[in-house]
């Protein structure tokens, strides 16, 4: 009897899976950004996606040719439609269930659409909106006080749920921020564009360590041949006190001065700190814009931590796009 009961459950599960897959396929065929636009209107769609209709279509047109699916398998959502679902998830921070109700789609279809777009869209977004060479990273403007600097560098955190594993709890806990989190580092040029992104690391890791492990030095290095010898040159970068110590490997770094123990900063050091703080504000503004744009980063990240390896580069790319249209500084 147990054997037949198990067989019956297996058949029922298979039927349910087939029905769910059928619903997903129907959702993929019926869902479209254009239908959403006609249903909700231009202003409501800007609230849903975080971008105007013109900006949304510009992004879609830019990345669509780079998202051509190779190989066999279901084609799934079109680039424009997948982008709409992904942006709704990233900008609002809504759960899959809430998105299911918004789009009148099965939860499985929402998950599939987001996963599919992240799989196909990451490389397209990154290559379209984040510089891949030092030449592409060149800015049209300069910092007011440090015109030779290529950018300002800093790290930010994304809070996560407390891991269940005690070892992970220690790795991801930031004593500075008193929260479990991951962190990443950006180099932002004077135009407000992120030109280099580090890997995503555990929240416990110090900013200097993150810098040392990143490929930033290699990215900003230029090689030339002088009298038969290879000469490496780098432009200055602007850093806060958390990067004290990187001068050993990046002597061109300009770092805010720490107040000596039982001492005072000189007037020149105070002026240097004031000028650095003013020019470095661009990277702080960048993080602020990014977290305002994407509600999924505004509070504790609810999904699997590994998703951030793909998600953060995509959101940095989209933030760059946003800042091109709406500069941080005018």
N, C-alpha and C positions, 0 to 999 in steps of 0.2 A: 504493500500500500504506500509506503514511504517513497518507493521508486516512482510510482505514478504521480504522487503529489509533487515531487521534485520536477518531474517532466512537465506537469501542468504549469507550475510556476515559471519554468524556463520558457515555455511557449508564450505565456502571458507577458513575460518580460520582453520577449522578442517582438510581440505585437505592439507593445507600448513604445518600444524603441523605434519601430518602423513608423508608427503614427507620429512620433515626435520628429523624426527625420522628414516625414512628408510635410508636417506643419512648417518645419524650417525651410524646406524647399519652396513651399507656397509663399512664405514670408519674403524670401529672397526675390521671388518673382514679382510680388505685389508692392514691396517697399521701394520708395524713391524719394530723393531729396526734393525733386520738383513737386511731388504730391504734397510733401510736408509744407513746402513754401506756399502752395495754393491753399492749404488747409489752415495754417497758422498765421500767415502773413509775414511780411519782411521784418517788422520790428520784433515779433515773437521769435522768429528764427534766429535773429541776432542774439537774443537772450539764451536760446537753446545751444547754439554753436559757439558763441563768443566772438563771431566775426560777421561783418556785414555781408549781404549777398554778393556784392562785387568782390570783396576780399576772399570769400569762400570759393567762388568760382575761379579766381586767380590761383589759389592754392591747388585746387583740383586739376586745373589745366596744366599746371607746372609738373605735378607729380604723376598724373595719369599715364603718360608715355613710359615712365620708369617703373610702373607697377604691372607690366604685362606678365601674366602668369605663364610659366613654362611647365611643360610636362602635362600629364593627364590629371583627371580629377575634376570635381565640380568647380565651376568658375566662381560661384558665390556672388556677393554683392559687387556692383560696379564701384570704381574708385571713388566717385562722387558720393555715392550712397554710403559706402563704408566710412568715408571721412565724416559724414554727418553724424553717424551713430557714435563713432570714436570721439568726436568733439563734444557731443552731448554728455558723454560719460566723463570726459576729462575736465570740461569746464564747469559742470554742475556738481560733480562728485556724487551723483545719484547712484543708488544701488541698481543691480541688474533688474530687480523686481520693479523698481520705479520706472526704469527705462522701458521695460516690457509694457507697462501700462501707458506710458507716453506714446509709444510707437505702435501699440496694438499688435505686438509680436510676442511669440513664445520666448520665455527666458533663455532657452537654449539657442535661439536665433540671435538674440542680443549678444550672448557670450561668443558665439561663433563669429559674428560680424566684427566684434572688437579684436578677437584673437587673429582673425584673418587679415584685418587691416594692419595690425601691428606687425605681423609677419611679413607682409608685402610692402607696407608703407614706410617702415623705419628708414631703410636705405634711401628711399626716394626723398623723404623730407630732409634727412641729414645732408645729402649731397646737393639738394636744392638751396638750402638756407643756412648752412654752417660752412665757413671756409675750410677748404682742405689743404690749402697751401698758404705760405706766408704772404705771397703776392696777392692772393684773394682777400687776405685779412687786412690789407692796408685801409686806413680810414681817410675820409675826406677832410677831417678836422684834426686839431691837436688839443691836448690838455692845456688849459690856460697857464698853469704854473710849471709844468714839466712837458714842454712840447716835443721832446725827443722820445718820450715813453710810448711804448706800443700799446699798453693797456694796464688796467687795474685788475689784480687777482684777489679772489676771496673764496671762501667755502660757505655753504649753507647746509642746514639739516632738513630732513623729512621725518617727522615723528612716525613711529610704527607701533603696533601692538607689542606688548611685552612677550618675548619668545618663551616657549615652555621649557626649552633646554637651558639649564643653568649656565653652561659654557657660553651659549649664544647671548644670554642675558648680560653677561659681563662684557662681551665684545660689542654689543650694540648700545650699551648704556653710556651716555655722555654725562660725565660729572659736571661739566660746565653748564649744560642745559637742563640737567636733572630729568632726562627723559630717554627712553629707548628710541634710537633713530638710526638712519643712514645719513651719509653726507657726500657731497660732491663739490668740485671746485670749478670755477669758471674764470677765464681771462676775458675781460670786456674792453673793447677798444673805445677811443674817444667818441665815436659815433653812437655808442650804446649797443653795439653788436657783440654777442658772445663769439669769440674767434677760436676758443679752445675749451674743451670739456674733458674733465678727468673721468676715471672710472668711478663707479659707485662703491663706497666703502663703509665699513662699520662705524657707527657714531663715536666709538671710543678713540678712534685714530686722530692724532694731533694734526693740525693744519700743515705743519712743517713736514711731517712724515708723508702726508697725502701729496704734498708738492714734490717731494723727493721721488715718490713712486710713480708720479704722473709722467707723461711724455712732453710736458710743456717746454722744457729746456730744448729738447730736440726740435720741437715745432718752430720755435722762434730763432733758431740758430741759422746763420748764413756762413757758408764756407767760401773762401777765396784763396787763390794761390799767389803767394808773395815771395819772390826770389826762390822758387822751388819748394817753399814750405806752405803747408795748409794752415790758414789762419781762420779761426772761428770767431765771429762777432755776433753780439746780441744787443738788442735795444733794451733800455731800462724797462722794468715793470714796477708798478706801485703796489706796496704791500702794507698791511697793518702789522701790529706787534706780534701776532700769532706766527708770523713767518721769520721771526728772528732766528738766525742761524743758517739761512739758506745762502748767505753770502759766500760760503766756502765753495759752492758749486755754481752760484749765479752772482758773481761780484757786481753785476750791473743793477741788481735789485735795489730799489730805494725804499727803505723800511722806516716806519715811524719809530721814534726814539722812546725807549722806556725810561721812566723816572728812576734815577739811581736810588739804591737803598740808603735811607737817611740822607738824601740829597735832593737837589732841585735841578731841573733842566735849565740850560742856559737860554737866553732870549733867542738866540739863533736856532736852537733846537725846538723851541716852542713855535717859532715862525715856520720851521720846516714841517712840523706836525700839523699846523693849521693848513698849510698849503696842500700837504698830502691828503688830509681829511677832506678838503674841498674837492680835489680832483678824483679821489677814490670813491666819492659818493655815487659815481656812475654805476659801479658794480652793485652797490646796495640798492639803488633805484631799480636795477635790472631784476634782482631777486624779488623785489616788491612787486614789480609788474607781472612777473611770471606767476607768482602765487595769487595775485588778484585775478589773473586770466584763468587759471586752472584750479578750480575749487577742490579737485582731488588731492592737491598738495596742501590745502589750507588747514586741514585737520589731520588726525591720525590716519595713516594709509591703511586701508582695510584689506587689500588684496595681498597675494603672495609677494614677498620681498623681491624675489627674482624678476618679477615683472618690471621693476624699476630700472633694470639694466637696459631695457628697450624703451620704456616709457619716457625717462628723463631726456635722452637725446632728442626724442620726437618733440617734447614740449619746449626744449631749448630752441629747436629749429622754428617752431611756430611762434615763439616769443620774438625771435629775430625778425620774422616776417611782420609781426604786429608792430614792432618798434620802427621798422622801415616806413610804415604808414603813419605811425603815431609816435614821433621821437620822444625820448626821455627828456631831452633838453632842446629848447627852441632858441 
